[in-house]
Amino acid sequence: MVPTDEAAEQPDSVAERAELREMLTAQVAALPERERVVVVLHHVQGLGYGEIAHMLEQPIGTVKANVHRGVQRLRVAMDALGEWR
């Protein structure tokens, strides 16, 4: 569910988003480096797989696999922390 503008401005909503952001940041930092780097480049910086592969001098399949593994690891970690969706 997408929050309405009014709900998004409520202090409790702002606090929940900040808490979620902190939890996610900590979990991203805990990823193995090979996964953390590609997850940040792809999902935070918005780079494509080809760009990342060129930048890191890795095969595109390796980049895709590491992004997939990193995202899966984040899902498991966030699920273990409780209801966050």
TASULRA-V74370 format. One line per field, one symbol per residue. ss: DSSP state (@ for helix, = for strand, . for the rest). psi: psi as a letter, one per 20 degrees, with the letter a starting at -180 (. if undefined). Layout:
BEGIN
ss=???
psi=???
END
This chain:
BEGIN
ss=....@@@@..@@@@@@@@@@@@@@@@@@@@..@@@@@@@@@@@@....@@@@@@@@...@@@@@@@@@@@@@@@@@@@@@.....
psi=ppqrhghhiphhgggghgggggggghhghiqqghggghgghghgijqrgggggggilqqhhgggghgggggghgggghhhiaoi.
END
